[in-house]
């Protein structure tokens, strides 16, 4: 009986360590995508500096060189628009918000430096639900920031996956 309990505890502990190790790798592990030769050197443009920075980091991690001019680029990824919105999803009996729908939408184009279109008018959207507790406003705002970062990382990964198939 004691040996069986010991075996179960060892199994649970091993599983917990494996899960913690894998979840610790997170985005970096999933973010490595093999990109085609057309994307050897990429110029990333756009007004959202945070998102362009994430794209540049992920492209570099996937083997592309990030350049600062179109003359040095084999391709240009233009982040046309990125928009984060928060809409009330549910309210309580007093009309106060109890949950929100968070939406992150990105529009982008990719073309070769000679102007040839690779991926034009691409649009990606991520949605998350945020449960909101007005008594724990700071915690709810921190969770909203976490969810926004998660949506950004997921969109970056989706862009890389699309680029890997060109």
KAUR-V323088 format. One record per run of one state. SS is the DSSP state (2 for helix, 1 for strand, 0 for the rest). FROM is the first residue (numbers start at 1). TO is the last residue. Records with the same first field share a line. If there is no record, write none. Layout:
SS = FROM-TO, FROM-TO
//
This chain:
0 = 1-1, 31-36, 40-40, 47-48, 62-64, 67-69, 73-74, 92-96, 113-116, 132-133, 165-166
2 = 2-30, 37-39, 49-61, 70-72, 134-164
1 = 41-46, 65-66, 75-91, 97-112, 117-131
//
